[in-house]
Amino acid sequence: MKLLKLAGVLVGASVLMSSVHAEEFTGRLKKIKDSGTLTLGVRDSSIPFSYLDDKQSYQGYSIDLCLKAATAIQKKLGLTSLNIKMVPVTSATRIPLIANGTTDISCDSATNNQERWNQVAFSVTEFVTANKFLSKKAANLKTLEDLKGKTVVSTSGTSNLKQITALNAERNLGMNILAAKDHAEAFLMVETGRAAAFVMDDILLSSLAANSKAPGDYQVSSEALSVEPYGLILPKGDKEFKTVVDDALTVVYKGDDIKKIYAKWFQSPIPPKGVNLNVPMSPQLQAVLAKPTDSYDPAAYAVVPEAQKNMGKKK
């Protein structure tokens, strides 16, 4: 009887093990399992999300979140180790490289919008920013109307460039709009006087100014052209892969990890110059971390004041 019971236990264990090994993966999970490598798209100058530091090492807020997702992917696939390969991308190349399978996740500062879902997917939102413009204080440029007839730059392949181009036509502003290869080049054009303003997400503009030679020379407009939710770029139509990434990020958001990661990049001195951006977590970001969403609709990120929430409630 003891032998029979032992045999039963062994059979049960073998069935369990075979069921684990029998799990078959598709899409990117299969690709990653077969190769043992997760390929991340990273940026050179999207401070503090994804950039090269003074030691030529890629790091940032988005990269830290990607590495959390990588740990979850490794666990899901049952791999004892996972090689992380980082491939430099630009605003113009990041989506094509995800779509053609060169990279598996793009870890940078990518705006989640409806049009991009035709080619790729996005993780649950990691950050919420706004499209604004940076200029030199001496130029006294406050609003979009102030840019009329001016030379303006934005980064190639971004939603910001597309939006400012559309606004230029709609409002007949007569701006000369230039496309820079990356954020660093765009900022340099304002710094050297080749452009009057740089249109981009406010957090990136603030980061570039803070790390410049003369931070006090620049200002970011108070006028917001749009709300911009950021997400990690993922392959289109790969539900299994997206679920692993979204679940991993949700765990981070629901625990203490996100507070530590946010404080590390937005409220502490960061490489390469030890500048503290000193950007508190916005109400919009707090709301999305409490209730994660991958929505591209700006209305999903509107924070209703507490007083308005309580209107109509019975006392």
C-alpha positions in Angstrom: 0.0 0.0 0.0 2.9 2.4 0.9 4.4 1.6 -2.5 1.2 2.3 -4.3 0.7 5.6 -2.4 4.3 6.6 -3.3 3.7 5.6 -7.0 0.6 7.8 -6.9 2.5 10.7 -5.6 5.2 10.3 -8.3 2.7 10.0 -11.0 0.9 13.1 -9.8 4.2 15.0 -9.7 5.2 13.8 -13.2 1.8 14.9 -14.6 2.2 18.3 -13.0 5.8 18.7 -14.4 4.7 17.6 -17.8 1.8 20.1 -17.8 4.3 22.9 -16.9 6.7 21.9 -19.7 3.8 21.4 -22.0 2.8 25.1 -21.8 3.4 26.5 -25.3 4.2 30.2 -25.9 3.5 32.3 -29.0 4.5 35.6 -30.3 7.2 37.5 -28.5 7.2 35.2 -25.5 8.2 32.3 -27.8 10.8 34.4 -29.5 12.3 35.4 -26.2 12.2 31.9 -24.8 13.8 30.4 -27.9 16.6 33.0 -28.0 17.0 33.6 -24.3 17.2 37.3 -25.0 14.8 40.2 -24.4 15.6 43.2 -26.6 14.8 46.7 -25.3 14.6 49.8 -27.4 16.4 52.7 -25.5 17.1 56.4 -26.1 20.2 58.5 -26.0 18.7 61.7 -24.6 15.2 61.3 -23.1 16.2 62.4 -19.6 15.1 61.1 -17.1 13.2 58.3 -18.9 15.8 56.6 -21.1 19.3 58.1 -21.8 23.0 57.6 -21.8 24.8 58.7 -18.7 28.4 60.0 -18.4 29.6 56.4 -18.4 27.8 55.6 -21.6 25.4 53.4 -19.8 21.6 53.4 -20.6 19.4 54.1 -17.6 16.2 56.0 -16.6 12.7 55.7 -15.2 11.3 53.8 -18.2 14.3 51.5 -18.3 13.8 50.6 -14.6 10.2 49.8 -15.3 11.2 47.7 -18.3 13.6 45.7 -16.1 10.7 45.0 -13.7 8.8 43.6 -16.7 11.9 41.6 -17.8 11.9 39.9 -14.4 8.2 38.9 -14.8 8.9 37.7 -18.4 11.8 35.5 -17.2 9.6 34.0 -14.5 6.7 33.4 -16.9 9.0 31.6 -19.3 10.7 29.6 -16.5 14.2 30.7 -17.6 17.1 30.4 -15.2 18.6 33.5 -16.9 17.6 36.1 -19.4 19.9 38.2 -21.5 18.9 41.8 -21.8 20.0 43.5 -25.0 19.6 47.3 -25.4 19.2 48.7 -28.9 19.4 52.5 -29.4 16.3 53.9 -31.1 15.0 57.3 -32.0 11.5 58.8 -32.1 11.3 57.9 -35.8 12.6 54.3 -35.5 11.2 53.0 -32.3 7.8 52.0 -33.7 9.1 50.3 -36.9 11.6 48.3 -34.8 8.9 47.0 -32.5 6.6 46.2 -35.5 9.3 44.3 -37.4 10.5 42.3 -34.4 13.9 43.9 -33.9 13.0 45.1 -30.4 10.4 43.6 -28.0 9.7 46.6 -25.7 10.5 50.3 -26.3 11.5 51.8 -23.0 11.4 55.6 -23.5 9.1 58.5 -23.4 6.4 57.5 -25.9 3.0 59.1 -26.2 0.2 56.7 -26.3 -2.3 57.9 -29.0 -5.0 56.4 -31.1 -3.1 56.6 -34.4 -0.1 54.6 -33.0 -2.3 51.7 -32.0 -2.7 50.9 -35.8 1.0 49.8 -35.7 1.8 48.9 -32.1 0.3 48.5 -28.6 1.1 50.3 -25.4 1.5 49.1 -21.8 -0.6 50.6 -19.0 0.4 54.2 -18.6 3.7 55.0 -16.9 3.6 58.8 -16.9 1.4 61.7 -17.8 2.8 64.9 -19.2 1.7 67.8 -21.5 2.8 69.1 -24.9 4.4 72.6 -24.3 7.3 74.6 -25.7 10.7 75.8 -24.4 12.3 79.1 -25.3 14.8 81.5 -23.9 13.4 83.8 -21.3 14.8 86.8 -23.1 12.6 86.1 -26.1 9.5 86.6 -23.9 7.4 83.9 -25.7 4.4 82.9 -23.6 1.7 81.5 -25.8 1.3 79.7 -29.1 0.3 83.0 -30.8 3.7 84.4 -29.8 5.4 81.8 -32.1 3.7 83.3 -35.1 6.3 83.6 -37.9 9.0 82.1 -35.8 11.3 79.1 -36.5 10.2 76.3 -34.2 11.7 72.8 -33.8 10.4 69.5 -32.6 11.8 65.9 -32.7 11.3 63.8 -35.8 8.8 61.0 -35.4 7.0 62.5 -32.4 3.3 63.3 -31.9 4.5 66.7 -30.8 5.9 67.5 -34.3 2.7 66.3 -35.9 0.6 68.4 -33.6 2.5 71.7 -34.0 2.4 71.2 -37.7 -1.4 70.8 -37.6 -1.8 73.8 -35.3 0.4 75.9 -37.6 -1.9 75.2 -40.5 -5.2 75.5 -38.6 -4.3 78.9 -37.0 -2.3 80.2 -40.0 0.7 81.0 -37.8 3.3 81.0 -40.5 5.9 79.2 -38.4 8.9 77.6 -40.0 8.9 74.1 -38.4 12.1 72.1 -38.3 12.5 68.4 -37.4 15.5 67.4 -35.3 16.9 63.9 -35.1 16.6 63.7 -31.3 15.8 65.8 -28.3 19.4 66.9 -27.7 19.7 68.3 -31.2 16.4 70.2 -30.9 17.4 71.8 -27.6 20.8 72.8 -29.1 19.0 74.6 -31.9 17.2 76.8 -29.3 20.4 77.2 -27.3 22.3 78.4 -30.4 19.5 80.6 -31.7 18.7 78.5 -34.8 15.1 78.1 -33.4 13.0 80.3 -31.2 11.2 77.4 -29.5 11.3 73.6 -29.0 7.9 71.9 -28.8 8.0 68.8 -26.7 6.6 67.1 -23.6 7.0 69.4 -20.6 9.0 67.0 -18.4 11.5 66.4 -21.2 11.9 70.2 -21.7 12.4 70.7 -18.0 15.0 68.0 -17.9 17.0 69.3 -20.8 16.9 72.9 -19.4 18.0 71.7 -16.0 21.0 69.8 -17.4 22.0 72.7 -19.8 24.9 75.1 -19.4 22.6 77.9 -18.2 19.4 76.5 -16.8 18.2 80.0 -15.8 18.1 81.1 -19.4 15.1 79.0 -20.3 11.4 78.8 -19.6 8.7 76.3 -20.4 5.3 77.6 -21.5 2.5 77.5 -19.1 0.1 76.9 -22.0 -0.4 73.2 -22.7 -1.2 72.1 -26.2 -2.4 68.6 -25.2 -2.3 65.9 -22.5 0.3 63.2 -23.2 0.1 59.8 -21.5 3.3 57.7 -21.8 3.4 54.0 -22.1 6.0 51.3 -23.0 5.6 50.4 -26.7 4.7 46.8 -27.2 4.0 44.5 -30.3 0.5 44.9 -31.8 -2.0 42.1 -31.2 0.2 40.1 -28.8 -2.2 39.8 -25.9 -0.2 37.2 -24.0 3.0 39.3 -24.0 1.1 42.5 -23.2 -0.6 40.8 -20.2 2.7 39.8 -18.7 4.1 43.3 -19.0 0.9 45.0 -17.8 0.6 42.7 -14.8 4.2 43.3 -13.9 3.8 47.1 -14.0 0.5 46.9 -12.1 2.3 45.0 -9.3 4.9 47.8 -9.2 2.3 50.5 -9.2 0.3 48.9 -6.3 3.3 48.5 -4.0 6.1 50.7 -2.7 8.4 50.1 -5.7 6.9 52.9 -7.8 7.4 55.5 -5.0 11.1 54.5 -4.9 11.6 54.5 -8.6 9.8 57.8 -9.1 11.8 59.5 -6.3 15.0 58.1 -7.8 14.5 59.9 -11.1 12.3 62.9 -10.4 13.2 63.9 -6.8 16.8 63.0 -6.4 20.1 64.0 -8.0 20.5 62.1 -11.3 23.4 61.5 -13.7 25.3 62.9 -15.5 25.4 66.2 -13.6 23.7 65.3 -10.3 20.8 67.6 -11.1 17.6 67.1 -9.1 14.6 67.8 -11.3 12.4 68.2 -8.2 9.2 67.2 -10.0 6.4 66.0 -7.6 4.1 63.3 -8.7 1.1 64.9 -10.5 -2.5 64.2 -9.5 -3.0 62.7 -13.0 -0.2 60.2 -12.5 -1.3 59.4 -9.0 -4.7 58.5 -10.3 -3.5 56.3 -13.1 -1.1 54.4 -10.8 -4.0 53.7 -8.4 -6.2 52.5 -11.4 -3.9 51.5 -14.2 -5.1 52.0 -17.8 -3.7 51.8 -21.3 -6.2 54.4 -22.6 -5.0 56.9 -25.2 -8.0 59.2 -24.5 -6.9 62.4 -22.8 -10.2 62.5 -20.9 -9.1 59.4 -19.1 -6.5 61.4 -17.3 -8.6 64.3 -16.2 -8.6 64.6 -12.4 -11.9 65.6 -10.9 -11.5 67.9 -7.8 -12.7 66.3 -4.6 -15.3 69.1 -4.1 -16.8 68.3 -7.5 -16.8 64.5 -6.7 -18.9 65.2 -3.6 -21.4 67.4 -5.4 -24.9 65.8 -5.4 -24.0 63.2 -2.7 -26.4 62.9 0.2 -25.1 64.2 3.5 
